[in-house]
Amino acid sequence: MTIPNYISGGWARASGAESLPIVDPATGDALGRVPLSSRGDVAAAVAAAAKAFPGWRATPVVDRIAVLFRFKALLEDHIGELAELMTREHGKTRDESAGEIKRGIESVMHACAIPTLMMGETLENIAAGVDCETIRQPLGVFAVVTPYNFPVMIPLWFWPFAVATGNTVVLKPSERDPLTHQRVVELAAQAGLPAGVLNVVHGDRVAVDALLEHPDIQGVSFVGSSAVARSLYGAAAASGKRVQALGGAKNHMIVLPDADLEATARAVVASAYGAAGQRCLAGSIVVGVGEAYRPMRDAVLEGAAQLRLGHGLDPDVTMGPVISAAHRERVAGYVDAGERDGARLLLDGRRATVPKHPAGHWFGATVFENVTPEMSLGRDEIFGPVAGLTRAGSLEEAIALVHRNPYGNAISLFTRSGAAAREFRFHAGISMIGVNIGVVAPMAFFPFGGSRGSFYGDLKAQGKDAIEFYTDKRVVISKW
C-alpha cells in the first residue's frame, strides 16, 4: 500500500506514479510504500496551508493551545503503539522509541506555554503622550523538512511551535520511515487541529526543492546532513525565506584521569551506540587524557562488546540494525578506510549477524584506536555504531584536537573537577556542552542546535529561539 499525503484535513493520493519501499530494517519485510510527490502536490499542500492561515491566526491563542493540550494527552495515551510502529520502521529498540516519543512530547508541552512566550513589551511615555509596545505576530506558511533518525521527535521540534504561534505548516518527513508520524498526524486531527493547519507531503528532493522555491513559504526548518543543510540554507535564503538548518556532527567526549570510570564508560557506550549510532548527538570520538586513556579504552571496549544486537521488539536487545543495506555498506566503507589509514581496529562489527533475522541490516559495535583528525574516521560523520579512541596529554590539547574538526554540534567532558569543568566550558567553543553527560540533549525549553559546520542560520530549534523564528516582532508607537 502506498501511503497518502495529508492535505487540508484529509488523506490525498499523490499525483505521481513513482514510490519507494518502506522496509523493516531488522527483518527486510515490506511495510508499505511512500510516494514521490510532484511539484503539483506540494503546491496543493501550500495552497491549503495558505488558505487556513487567516482563520488560524485569528483563533485566540488559548484556543490554539487547547488543541495542543489535547494532542499531548493523546500522544501520552499512545506511546506504546507509536513506539512499536517506530521500532518496526526505523529499527531502534522499543525503549529508545518510547524515549524519543517522550522527548517529542516535551516540545508539545513547551509549545503549550505560547501565551506567555509570545508576550511583548510596553513602555509608556517614550515622549510626551507617546507610548511604545512590541507585539509578536505569525508570518504565514512554514515548511518543515526532517530526517529518518528521529521520525517523531524532530518534526515535533518544529511544527507544534509554528502552529501554536499562529502559523500553518507543510511537513516533508523522511521517505525512509514516515509511518509513525502518519499516526501522529491522525492524533493531531483527533485533537481538533483544523484542516489545512498541518499538511504532509511525502517525497524526495523534488518535493524539497518545490518547497524552497514556493513564494508562499515564509521560512524553512530543516535537519539533515551538513552538505544538504548548507545547500538548503543558501537556496532558501536566496528566495528571502527564514532558515534554520541543523546539520551533521562529529562529537567528542573528553575523559580526564579523575573521572568516575564506571559511570563514564556507561555514558560513552550509550552515546556512541544508542540508535546504532544514527543520531547527531552520538559521541563518536573518545579522547582519553593522560592516564585516563588505557582504563577508558578497556572499559569502553568491554561495554561495546556486551551490546546485544537484534530486533528492537525482542527482549534484552540493546542495539538494533542500521536503517538500510546501503547505509550498512556506507558504514562498512568507513571501517575499511580506517584500517587503510592506520587506525587500530579493536572490535569489528562488519560481519555481525542475527540468525533469527538473516535479512536485517546488521552492523555490530565497532571500536578503533589511534584515530587522528586527518582520517575519515576522525573527520567525517559516519552515522553508525563506530567509535574512535584517541589520546591527549592535557585538557588544552584535547580541546585543540576538537577544534581541528569542521563540525561543532556537541562536546562532553568527564571529570570530578569543577575547575576543569569551568575551563572546559569557557574554551569548548561548541554550542551544546556536556559535563559528565554522554548525550548532550537539552530539554525543549532550551535551544537545540550546533555551530560551525553543524548549523546554518541564526535561530535554533526549540526554546525561545523557536518563538523568535516563527514570529515577527512588530513595534507599535501610539499617540492619542
PEJO-V588910 format. One record per helix or strand of 3 or more residues. SS is the DSSP state (helix for helix, strand for strand). FROM is the first residue (numbers start at 1). LEN is the number of residues. Records with the same first field share a line. If there is no record, write none. Layout:
SS: FROM-LEN / FROM-LEN
This chain:
strand: 5-3 / 10-3 / 19-5 / 30-6 / 121-7 / 130-9 / 141-5 / 168-5 / 198-3 / 217-7 / 242-5 / 251-5 / 283-7 / 344-4 / 366-4 / 386-7 / 410-5 / 432-4 / 455-3 / 471-9
helix: 39-20 / 61-17 / 79-12 / 94-18 / 114-4 / 153-12 / 179-12 / 205-9 / 226-13 / 261-17 / 292-14 / 325-17 / 355-3 / 376-4 / 395-8 / 418-10 / 463-8
